[in-house]
Amino acid sequence: MALQSLKNCLWLSCVLRTPKACFWSTASGGLIIQSVSNDVYQNLAVEDWIHDHMDLEKQHVLFLWRNSPAVVIGRHQNPWQECNLRLLRQKNIKLARRRSGGGTVYHDLGNINLTFFTTRKKYERMENLKLIVKALKALRPQLDVHVTDRYDILLDRQYKISGTAAKLGRTSAYHHCTLLCNADKFVLSSVLKSPYKGLKSNATPSVPALVKNLFEEDPSLTSEILLDAIAKEYAVQHQIDHHITLINPADETLLPGIGNKTKELQTWEWVYGKTPKFSISTCVNMTYKDSVVDVKVNMDLKHGRIEVCNIDLPEQWLPPGLYSELVKGLTGSKFCPNEATTLVTTLLRVCPQDDELHSRWNLLCENMIRLM
């Protein structure tokens, strides 16, 4: 069956959904499914569900999905190191941590996501990427695309159009990759640029690369055309029907327990708290009454919480007892602007009723929160 436009997915989800009890068992050998949701947490939860519940000895699965604007980091990465968190919050772009390794990627509706599920024994990411290249070549023979030894797909020998990550379980495995069709490259480059200085971490760093959209090479290409071409090639290579089944990732009758998986992926403890230990050693330059005040900040963080906090202020700029209360309050708290703002509001009550001290205190607190 030809792939329906994603614009119609929400209306078609009920029509195309296979009867719940037999959904996963009706397809022999292989299954191509596509999410009707553009929510990054729901789609990542589907990956987890398939990995945990499906018998991949009996059938392999290709999962197709797209997300509304989101930044997705690898399991062992540091969000403060990988992206501009303040800009994400300003633009209302979601941040998610996936369960696979690899680097950070930007998703929007111009980016296609493909997940190949197999048993661990049959896992072969190079073959999956070659399948994508073959589909692209069949669609547009003039495209100069090839797979690198790093498991990227390059366009014109220099532009990265696909990155790869994987999760290898005891018996099951999945390999997922992106494909840039018509993503917003300005937003992509802006949000994947961390403003943090003096951050030291053993987390897995992303490797910057030049990127290009396939749409720039051929404006007639759309996400729908690309998805359909890849699905057809997958069906041919695995000798299954070219039938794409649309699924609703919020359907508990189809995917029992999916709601809990989705909720877990949205928690602060997962997105931020899984960050490997890191430290910050930086100098904050605060402008106050036409002069610049240098404040040295040193922090050690574990599980996204401040373990050690030192703030070195110029002598007599604030009463030592006042900013020591800030240090005491920050220690043990989440490295999070919301939590820090609540703490600052509480501490403001113990600040002496002095306009000058209030101004200085607020300036210090604003800059500490801006670090987060």
Summary of the structure (lengths in Angstrom):
residues: 372
radius of gyration: 24.1
end to end distance: 48.6
largest distance: 77.5
contacts: 1188
relative contact order: 0.14
helix: 37%
strand: 26%
